[in-house]
Amino acid sequence: MSLEAIVAVAQYQWRKWQLRIRSATQEEARQLQTDRLHAFRTELEPYMYHYLIEQYGLRLNAIWENYVPPLKSDKAYVLVERRAHPNYPFILKMMAWAAPHLSVYLVCSHENLEFIKMILGDKLEHFHIIVAYSDEVDREQGRAEYNQLLTDPDFFELIDAEYMITMQMDVFLRRKLTDDLFCGDYWGAPWNWCPQRAGGGGATIRRVQKMIEVCKNNALTSNEGEDSWMSDRIQDFPPLEFRRAHIMESMSAEDPMIVHQFWTFLDNYDIQDRVRFTENMKRILTIHL
């Protein structure tokens, strides 16, 4: 998968949706804007990861060969994924490179447990496996169960660490994780629609004891996303520029440490200018191995 192919596909998708939005009524256009974000998120993701795997897969494979995470650490990765997702092996190998000193908790379902065991092989005993889900469910039910899990104090009690970083299948790590990342009580990528809040998304930093405290004293009673719910209950988080420089999603940054589905927000990257858009894609898709 070449960078030029990614640029061509992204620009095609962007133009297609622009034409639909321009020809729609005002009410239809609002819904189409939402539909467009979902389409970008799901349809462009495979192209991004094909490129990343082709560029960095062999070097990450070599690192993975000798990787043995500690069972106990003051900081932990927590990866919650109930599907046999094609990005799973690559995400694990990035984690191994970026912070080999973190313990690792893999939260899964009965559906993908054997898949995970196959990936880990003889490394299995060095990972914490938490089977939190049972049967396969549709997208909406899956989201609801994820939100319930991440607001359950009993879940956080299982994480034997001071801090945790959550990981999802549409995250990639561009630089090694540094200790200054683990600060505050909770935070994630800042949202461009409300940057003053703690943020969230596919990668979040959480002080485990604070999560237990917040979840014991509050309950999720709506279909609100757990990151938005948590943001409303947290006061201790780093300033905007720190968050933006470390975890990027809807607000662009020059050299972020962690990136979550940036391809959903193509308007941030000069998409109408092919040269500049290509330069932006190359910069963001560079992992500093």
Secondary structure, DSSP 4 states (H G I P E B T S, - for coil): --HHHHHHHHHHHHHHHHHHHHTS-HHHHHHHHHHHHHHHHHHHHHHHHHHHHHHHHHHHHHHHHT----S--SEEEEEE--S--TTHHHHHHHHHHH-TTSEEEEEEETTTHHHHHHHHGGGGGGSEEEEEE-S---HHHHHHHHHHHTT-HHHHHT--SSEEEEE-TTEEE-S---GGGS-SSEEEEPPTT-TTS--EEEEEEEEHHHHHHHHHH----SS--HHHHHHTT------HHHHHHHEESSS--SS-SEEE-GGGGGGGGTTTSHHHHHHHHHHHT----
